Amino acid sequence: MSVTSALYTGVSGLLQNGEAMNVIGNNISNVNTVGFKGARTLFSDLLSQNVGNSSQIGKGVQMQVVQNVFSQGSSQSSENVSDLSIQGNSFFAVKPPTAASPVAAQNSAYLTRAGAFKVDSNLTLVNPDGYQVLDTTGSPIQFLNSGSAPTTDFGKIIGIDNAGLITYLATDGITQNYYNTTGAAGVSANAANAATVQRIAVVTAPDPTALTKMGGSLYQPSTASGVSANAFSLAANTANGISEKVLSNTLEQSTVDLANEFVKMITTQRAYSANSKTITTADQMTQEVLSLIR
């Protein structure tokens, strides 16, 4: 390998390990971000150079992929009944700002594992950034308070079961109703109605590593992620309560393991320093060659 090749090899190591340090830094900075999924850097070698006698010498390294790791985060208890987490592989669905209502297809919604939801001044269930949470018709979950129907007007959410069924207390302070459909009066909380009302929608991504990060703990489905292009439905987008559960009064924490990230940081820093040393050594060798020429 020529000295020039050694220089380029060292530079590739510097650049890629620098990018890996950015990934580690982002993980560490989001250690307390609700629903955050840490990422890892996977490297691959570059095309090798033939040097004779069926021998090859590598020409450096490249970043193959920055892969999000969608493991289950730990749950932290909350006093807010509308703070939700998912036990399983699904995501909550929220409406993109530019999307019509109802959202036409599951892969047109934004997905999130961060379930810090609240009811806003319009009686719509939203995340901290104001994105509207979708029900199993693809419509925003919006309650009704007409001011004239105390047994059905929305007062406050008092329960969300593991299948996403919302129970609220009416303004009379006594009657309990189920959320039914967007902007409509609720229905009496009984077993017969529980089977037919809409729920908080959950969406499954067969390959979540292919989801595109949109910031704010939101993901956008890509073709490779395999999110269904079908419309939302009660049958397809309800948590089954067994392998997929919606947990109320809990928030899913970040999956970042600080100890592991600091080990990665040390290893990456050492690799960066070693590649820097490679460049310095190659430069010294070049200086020696130039001295001989003189």
ZANU-677734 format. One record per residue (C-alpha): residue in three letters; x, y, z; residue number from 1. Coordinates in Angstrom, 1 decimal. Layout:
<lumbas>
['ala'; [X; Y; Z]; NUM],
...
</lumbas>
This chain:
<lumbas>
['met'; [0.0; 0.0; 0.0]; 1],
['ser'; [1.3; 3.4; -0.9]; 2],
['val'; [1.7; 6.2; 1.7]; 3],
['thr'; [-1.1; 8.1; 0.0]; 4],
['ser'; [-3.4; 5.1; 0.5]; 5],
['ala'; [-2.5; 4.9; 4.1]; 6],
['leu'; [-3.4; 8.6; 4.5]; 7],
['tyr'; [-6.8; 8.1; 2.9]; 8],
['thr'; [-7.4; 5.0; 5.0]; 9],
['gly'; [-6.7; 7.0; 8.1]; 10],
['val'; [-8.9; 9.8; 7.0]; 11],
['ser'; [-11.8; 7.4; 6.4]; 12],
['gly'; [-11.4; 6.1; 9.9]; 13],
['leu'; [-11.4; 9.6; 11.3]; 14],
['leu'; [-14.5; 10.6; 9.5]; 15],
['gln'; [-16.6; 7.5; 10.2]; 16],
['asn'; [-15.6; 7.3; 13.9]; 17],
['gly'; [-16.4; 11.0; 14.2]; 18],
['glu'; [-19.9; 10.2; 12.9]; 19],
['ala'; [-20.2; 7.3; 15.3]; 20],
['met'; [-19.4; 9.7; 18.1]; 21],
['asn'; [-22.3; 11.9; 17.0]; 22],
['val'; [-24.6; 8.9; 17.2]; 23],
['ile'; [-23.4; 8.1; 20.7]; 24],
['gly'; [-23.7; 11.7; 21.8]; 25],
['asn'; [-27.3; 11.8; 20.5]; 26],
['asn'; [-28.1; 8.7; 22.5]; 27],
['ile'; [-26.6; 10.1; 25.7]; 28],
['ser'; [-28.4; 13.4; 25.2]; 29],
['asn'; [-31.7; 11.6; 25.0]; 30],
['val'; [-31.3; 9.4; 28.0]; 31],
['asn'; [-34.3; 11.0; 29.6]; 32],
['thr'; [-36.4; 11.4; 26.5]; 33],
['val'; [-39.8; 9.6; 26.8]; 34],
['gly'; [-40.1; 6.8; 24.2]; 35],
['phe'; [-36.7; 7.4; 22.7]; 36],
['lys'; [-35.1; 4.5; 20.9]; 37],
['gly'; [-31.3; 4.5; 20.9]; 38],
['ala'; [-29.3; 4.0; 17.7]; 39],
['arg'; [-26.2; 2.1; 16.9]; 40],
['thr'; [-23.6; 2.5; 14.1]; 41],
['leu'; [-22.7; -0.4; 11.9]; 42],
['phe'; [-19.5; -0.2; 9.9]; 43],
['ser'; [-18.2; -2.1; 6.8]; 44],
['asp'; [-14.9; -2.1; 5.0]; 45],
['leu'; [-14.2; -0.5; 1.7]; 46],
['leu'; [-13.2; -2.2; -1.5]; 47],
['ser'; [-9.8; -3.8; -1.1]; 48],
['gln'; [-6.7; -3.2; -3.3]; 49],
['asn'; [-5.0; -6.2; -5.0]; 50],
['val'; [-1.2; -6.2; -4.2]; 51],
['gly'; [-0.3; -9.5; -6.0]; 52],
['asn'; [0.0; -13.1; -5.0]; 53],
['ser'; [-3.7; -13.2; -4.4]; 54],
['ser'; [-3.3; -10.7; -1.6]; 55],
['gln'; [-5.5; -7.7; -0.8]; 56],
['ile'; [-5.1; -4.7; 1.5]; 57],
['gly'; [-8.2; -2.9; 2.8]; 58],
['lys'; [-8.7; 0.8; 1.8]; 59],
['gly'; [-10.6; 2.0; 4.9]; 60],
['val'; [-14.0; 2.0; 6.5]; 61],
['gln'; [-17.4; 3.3; 5.7]; 62],
['met'; [-20.6; 3.7; 7.8]; 63],
['gln'; [-22.9; 1.0; 6.6]; 64],
['val'; [-26.0; 2.1; 8.5]; 65],
['val'; [-27.2; 4.0; 11.6]; 66],
['gln'; [-29.7; 1.5; 13.0]; 67],
['asn'; [-32.4; 2.4; 15.5]; 68],
['val'; [-32.8; -0.3; 18.2]; 69],
['phe'; [-36.5; -0.8; 19.0]; 70],
['ser'; [-36.2; -2.8; 22.3]; 71],
['gln'; [-38.8; -2.4; 25.0]; 72],
['gly'; [-38.1; 0.5; 27.3]; 73],
['ser'; [-38.8; 0.4; 31.0]; 74],
['ser'; [-42.1; 1.8; 32.3]; 75],
['gln'; [-42.3; 4.7; 34.8]; 76],
['ser'; [-45.4; 5.3; 36.8]; 77],
['ser'; [-47.3; 8.5; 36.4]; 78],
['glu'; [-50.2; 10.2; 38.1]; 79],
['asn'; [-51.7; 11.2; 34.8]; 80],
['val'; [-54.3; 8.7; 33.5]; 81],
['ser'; [-53.7; 9.8; 29.9]; 82],
['asp'; [-49.9; 9.0; 30.1]; 83],
['leu'; [-49.7; 5.8; 28.1]; 84],
['ser'; [-47.1; 3.3; 27.2]; 85],
['ile'; [-47.3; 0.2; 24.9]; 86],
['gln'; [-46.1; -3.2; 26.0]; 87],
['gly'; [-45.3; -4.8; 22.7]; 88],
['asn'; [-44.1; -3.7; 19.3]; 89],
['ser'; [-46.8; -1.4; 18.2]; 90],
['phe'; [-46.9; 2.4; 18.0]; 91],
['phe'; [-49.4; 5.1; 18.8]; 92],
['ala'; [-50.7; 6.9; 15.7]; 93],
['val'; [-50.9; 10.7; 15.5]; 94],
['lys'; [-52.1; 13.0; 12.7]; 95],
['pro'; [-49.5; 14.8; 10.6]; 96],
['pro'; [-50.1; 18.6; 10.4]; 97],
['thr'; [-50.8; 18.5; 6.7]; 98],
['ala'; [-53.0; 15.4; 6.7]; 99],
['ala'; [-56.7; 15.5; 6.2]; 100],
['ser'; [-59.0; 14.0; 8.8]; 101],
['pro'; [-59.6; 11.1; 9.0]; 102],
['val'; [-56.1; 10.0; 8.0]; 103],
['ala'; [-56.6; 7.9; 4.8]; 104],
['ala'; [-54.1; 5.1; 5.6]; 105],
['gln'; [-52.1; 3.7; 8.4]; 106],
['asn'; [-48.8; 4.5; 6.6]; 107],
['ser'; [-49.9; 8.1; 6.3]; 108],
['ala'; [-49.9; 8.7; 10.1]; 109],
['tyr'; [-46.9; 9.6; 12.2]; 110],
['leu'; [-46.0; 6.9; 14.7]; 111],
['thr'; [-44.7; 7.3; 18.3]; 112],
['arg'; [-43.9; 5.4; 21.4]; 113],
['ala'; [-44.0; 8.5; 23.5]; 114],
['gly'; [-47.5; 8.5; 25.1]; 115],
['ala'; [-47.4; 11.7; 27.2]; 116],
['phe'; [-50.9; 12.7; 26.1]; 117],
['lys'; [-53.3; 15.3; 27.4]; 118],
['val'; [-56.8; 16.7; 26.5]; 119],
['asp'; [-56.3; 20.2; 25.1]; 120],
['ser'; [-58.7; 23.2; 25.1]; 121],
['asn'; [-60.6; 21.8; 22.1]; 122],
['leu'; [-61.2; 18.5; 24.0]; 123],
['thr'; [-58.8; 16.7; 21.7]; 124],
['leu'; [-56.3; 14.2; 22.9]; 125],
['val'; [-52.8; 15.5; 21.8]; 126],
['asn'; [-49.1; 14.9; 22.5]; 127],
['pro'; [-47.0; 17.7; 24.0]; 128],
['asp'; [-46.4; 19.2; 20.6]; 129],
['gly'; [-50.1; 19.4; 19.8]; 130],
['tyr'; [-50.2; 16.4; 17.4]; 131],
['gln'; [-53.7; 14.8; 17.6]; 132],
['val'; [-53.9; 11.2; 18.7]; 133],
['leu'; [-55.9; 9.0; 16.3]; 134],
['asp'; [-58.6; 6.5; 17.0]; 135],
['thr'; [-59.4; 3.3; 15.2]; 136],
['thr'; [-61.1; 5.1; 12.4]; 137],
['gly'; [-58.0; 7.3; 11.7]; 138],
['ser'; [-59.8; 10.3; 13.2]; 139],
['pro'; [-58.5; 12.5; 16.0]; 140],
['ile'; [-59.8; 11.5; 19.4]; 141],
['gln'; [-62.0; 14.5; 20.3]; 142],
['phe'; [-64.6; 14.6; 23.1]; 143],
['leu'; [-67.8; 16.6; 23.2]; 144],
['asn'; [-69.1; 19.0; 25.8]; 145],
['ser'; [-72.3; 20.7; 24.5]; 146],
['gly'; [-72.9; 22.4; 27.8]; 147],
['ser'; [-76.4; 21.1; 27.9]; 148],
['ala'; [-76.1; 17.3; 28.4]; 149],
['pro'; [-74.5; 16.7; 31.8]; 150],
['thr'; [-74.8; 12.9; 31.5]; 151],
['thr'; [-72.8; 12.7; 28.3]; 152],
['asp'; [-70.8; 15.9; 28.2]; 153],
['phe'; [-67.1; 15.3; 28.7]; 154],
['gly'; [-65.7; 16.0; 32.1]; 155],
['lys'; [-62.4; 14.1; 32.4]; 156],
['ile'; [-60.7; 10.8; 31.4]; 157],
['ile'; [-60.9; 8.4; 34.3]; 158],
['gly'; [-59.6; 5.2; 32.7]; 159],
['ile'; [-58.0; 3.7; 29.6]; 160],
['asp'; [-57.8; -0.1; 29.5]; 161],
['asn'; [-55.1; -2.3; 27.9]; 162],
['ala'; [-57.0; -2.4; 24.6]; 163],
['gly'; [-57.2; 1.4; 24.4]; 164],
['leu'; [-60.8; 1.8; 25.5]; 165],
['ile'; [-61.3; 5.3; 27.0]; 166],
['thr'; [-63.7; 5.8; 29.9]; 167],
['tyr'; [-64.6; 9.4; 30.9]; 168],
['leu'; [-66.6; 11.0; 33.7]; 169],
['ala'; [-69.5; 13.2; 32.5]; 170],
['thr'; [-70.0; 16.7; 33.8]; 171],
['asp'; [-72.6; 15.5; 36.3]; 172],
['gly'; [-69.8; 14.0; 38.3]; 173],
['ile'; [-71.5; 10.6; 38.4]; 174],
['thr'; [-72.1; 9.1; 34.9]; 175],
['gln'; [-69.3; 7.1; 33.3]; 176],
['asn'; [-69.2; 6.9; 29.5]; 177],
['tyr'; [-67.0; 5.4; 26.8]; 178],
['tyr'; [-65.4; 7.6; 24.1]; 179],
['asn'; [-67.4; 6.6; 20.9]; 180],
['thr'; [-66.3; 8.5; 17.8]; 181],
['thr'; [-64.6; 11.8; 17.1]; 182],
['gly'; [-66.6; 14.9; 18.2]; 183],
['ala'; [-69.6; 12.9; 19.3]; 184],
['ala'; [-71.3; 12.2; 22.6]; 185],
['gly'; [-70.0; 9.2; 24.5]; 186],
['val'; [-72.1; 6.1; 25.2]; 187],
['ser'; [-72.9; 4.5; 28.5]; 188],
['ala'; [-70.0; 2.4; 29.9]; 189],
['asn'; [-71.4; -1.1; 29.7]; 190],
['ala'; [-70.2; -4.4; 28.2]; 191],
['ala'; [-72.5; -4.1; 25.1]; 192],
['asn'; [-71.1; -0.7; 24.1]; 193],
['ala'; [-67.5; -1.7; 24.9]; 194],
['ala'; [-67.4; -4.1; 21.9]; 195],
['thr'; [-68.4; -1.4; 19.3]; 196],
['val'; [-66.9; 1.9; 20.3]; 197],
['gln'; [-63.6; 3.2; 18.8]; 198],
['arg'; [-60.3; 2.9; 20.7]; 199],
['ile'; [-56.9; 4.5; 20.7]; 200],
['ala'; [-55.3; 3.2; 17.5]; 201],
['val'; [-52.1; 1.2; 17.5]; 202],
['val'; [-50.1; 0.5; 14.4]; 203],
['thr'; [-47.5; -2.2; 13.7]; 204],
['ala'; [-44.3; -1.8; 11.7]; 205],
['pro'; [-42.9; -5.2; 10.6]; 206],
['asp'; [-39.5; -3.5; 10.2]; 207],
['pro'; [-39.3; -0.6; 12.6]; 208],
['thr'; [-35.6; 0.0; 11.9]; 209],
['ala'; [-36.7; 1.3; 8.5]; 210],
['leu'; [-38.9; 4.1; 10.0]; 211],
['thr'; [-37.8; 7.6; 9.4]; 212],
['lys'; [-37.1; 9.9; 12.4]; 213],
['met'; [-39.1; 13.1; 12.2]; 214],
['gly'; [-38.0; 14.6; 15.6]; 215],
['gly'; [-40.2; 15.0; 18.6]; 216],
['ser'; [-40.1; 11.2; 19.2]; 217],
['leu'; [-42.1; 10.8; 16.0]; 218],
['tyr'; [-41.5; 8.4; 13.1]; 219],
['gln'; [-42.8; 8.4; 9.5]; 220],
['pro'; [-43.5; 5.1; 7.9]; 221],
['ser'; [-41.3; 4.3; 4.8]; 222],
['thr'; [-42.0; 1.6; 2.2]; 223],
['ala'; [-39.3; -0.6; 3.7]; 224],
['ser'; [-40.9; -0.4; 7.1]; 225],
['gly'; [-43.9; -2.5; 5.9]; 226],
['val'; [-46.6; -0.4; 7.6]; 227],
['ser'; [-49.9; -1.2; 6.1]; 228],
['ala'; [-51.4; 1.0; 3.4]; 229],
['asn'; [-54.9; 0.0; 4.4]; 230],
['ala'; [-57.3; 2.3; 6.1]; 231],
['phe'; [-57.6; 2.3; 9.9]; 232],
['ser'; [-60.1; -0.2; 11.4]; 233],
['leu'; [-61.3; -1.4; 14.8]; 234],
['ala'; [-60.2; -4.9; 14.0]; 235],
['ala'; [-56.7; -4.1; 12.7]; 236],
['asn'; [-55.7; -1.2; 15.0]; 237],
['thr'; [-56.9; -2.3; 18.4]; 238],
['ala'; [-54.3; -3.6; 20.9]; 239],
['asn'; [-55.2; -7.2; 21.6]; 240],
['gly'; [-54.6; -6.8; 25.4]; 241],
['ile'; [-52.3; -9.9; 25.4]; 242],
['ser'; [-49.1; -9.5; 23.3]; 243],
['glu'; [-49.9; -5.8; 22.7]; 244],
['lys'; [-51.1; -3.8; 25.7]; 245],
['val'; [-51.8; -0.1; 26.3]; 246],
['leu'; [-50.8; 0.7; 29.8]; 247],
['ser'; [-52.3; 3.7; 31.5]; 248],
['asn'; [-50.6; 5.9; 34.2]; 249],
['thr'; [-47.2; 4.9; 32.7]; 250],
['leu'; [-44.6; 6.3; 30.3]; 251],
['glu'; [-42.0; 4.3; 28.4]; 252],
['gln'; [-38.5; 5.5; 29.2]; 253],
['ser'; [-35.6; 5.8; 26.8]; 254],
['thr'; [-33.8; 2.6; 25.9]; 255],
['val'; [-30.4; 4.2; 26.2]; 256],
['asp'; [-28.0; 2.4; 28.6]; 257],
['leu'; [-25.6; 5.1; 29.9]; 258],
['ala'; [-22.9; 2.6; 31.0]; 259],
['asn'; [-22.9; 0.9; 27.6]; 260],
['glu'; [-22.8; 4.2; 25.8]; 261],
['phe'; [-19.8; 5.4; 27.8]; 262],
['val'; [-18.0; 2.2; 26.9]; 263],
['lys'; [-18.8; 2.8; 23.2]; 264],
['met'; [-17.6; 6.4; 23.6]; 265],
['ile'; [-14.2; 5.3; 25.0]; 266],
['thr'; [-13.8; 2.7; 22.3]; 267],
['thr'; [-14.7; 5.1; 19.5]; 268],
['gln'; [-12.4; 7.8; 20.9]; 269],
['arg'; [-9.5; 5.3; 21.0]; 270],
['ala'; [-10.3; 4.3; 17.4]; 271],
['tyr'; [-10.4; 8.0; 16.4]; 272],
['ser'; [-7.0; 8.6; 18.1]; 273],
['ala'; [-5.5; 5.5; 16.4]; 274],
['asn'; [-6.6; 6.6; 13.0]; 275],
['ser'; [-5.1; 10.1; 13.7]; 276],
['lys'; [-1.9; 8.4; 14.6]; 277],
['thr'; [-2.0; 6.5; 11.3]; 278],
['ile'; [-2.2; 9.8; 9.4]; 279],
['thr'; [0.7; 11.3; 11.4]; 280],
['thr'; [2.9; 8.2; 10.8]; 281],
['ala'; [2.1; 8.2; 7.0]; 282],
['asp'; [2.9; 11.9; 6.9]; 283],
['gln'; [6.3; 11.2; 8.6]; 284],
['met'; [7.0; 8.5; 6.1]; 285],
['thr'; [6.3; 10.9; 3.3]; 286],
['gln'; [8.7; 13.4; 4.8]; 287],
['glu'; [11.4; 10.7; 4.9]; 288],
['val'; [10.9; 9.9; 1.3]; 289],
['leu'; [11.1; 13.6; 0.3]; 290],
['ser'; [14.3; 13.9; 2.4]; 291],
['leu'; [15.9; 11.0; 0.4]; 292],
['ile'; [15.0; 12.7; -2.9]; 293],
['arg'; [16.7; 15.9; -1.9]; 294],
</lumbas>
